[in-house]
């Protein structure tokens, strides 16, 4: 099987793909339909890919685009999900989903919640989320490539953020990405940014793992 990996950090995915005897090809530039036809993959897996996949590209290989996202979708779709999960007090975890024409709105394949130790920083939490989503990919790739994985539509509005949305809160990052996540949580509580517990609990999720 030939797999096109769209990622600036493809190594963890490539190890999994090649361990199953598949051929992985890495590409991190903007993908167009003609280039996709030339690659001729059986699957496309994206992870941290910064370019929007247009409908004409998705149409070349329907239902064969998979994305790894470090949030508990539908919460924190889009940019910097880790940052927003602490600032707004929303569920934290990782998701693997099919790619559709929306932004992180495709059907879910698997999810896993993540908890963090006391005193965690943004950089530390990000590293743990990356480790978790790569582990979840290793668990689910056999069923994905065999077309036997579960597929569950996302439910609930969740949340969506663009890169520019963080600008009003940049002053919170006094230590850059080494800023403790508690700084964001305290600010979010004080300024009424936290989502209600009812809203968070009202979004069904598909969990894999503990």
Secondary structure, DSSP 8 states (H G I E B T S, - for coil): -EEEEEESS-HHHHHHHHHTT-EEEEE-S---HHHHHHHT-SEEEEES--S---HHHHGGGTT-EEEEESS-TTTTEES-HHHHHHHTT---EEEEEE--SSSS-S-EEEEEE----TT-BHHHHHHHHHHHHHHHHHHHHHHHHTT-S--B---S---EE-GGGGGGGGGG-TTGGGSBHHHHHHHHHHTT-S--HHHHHTS-------
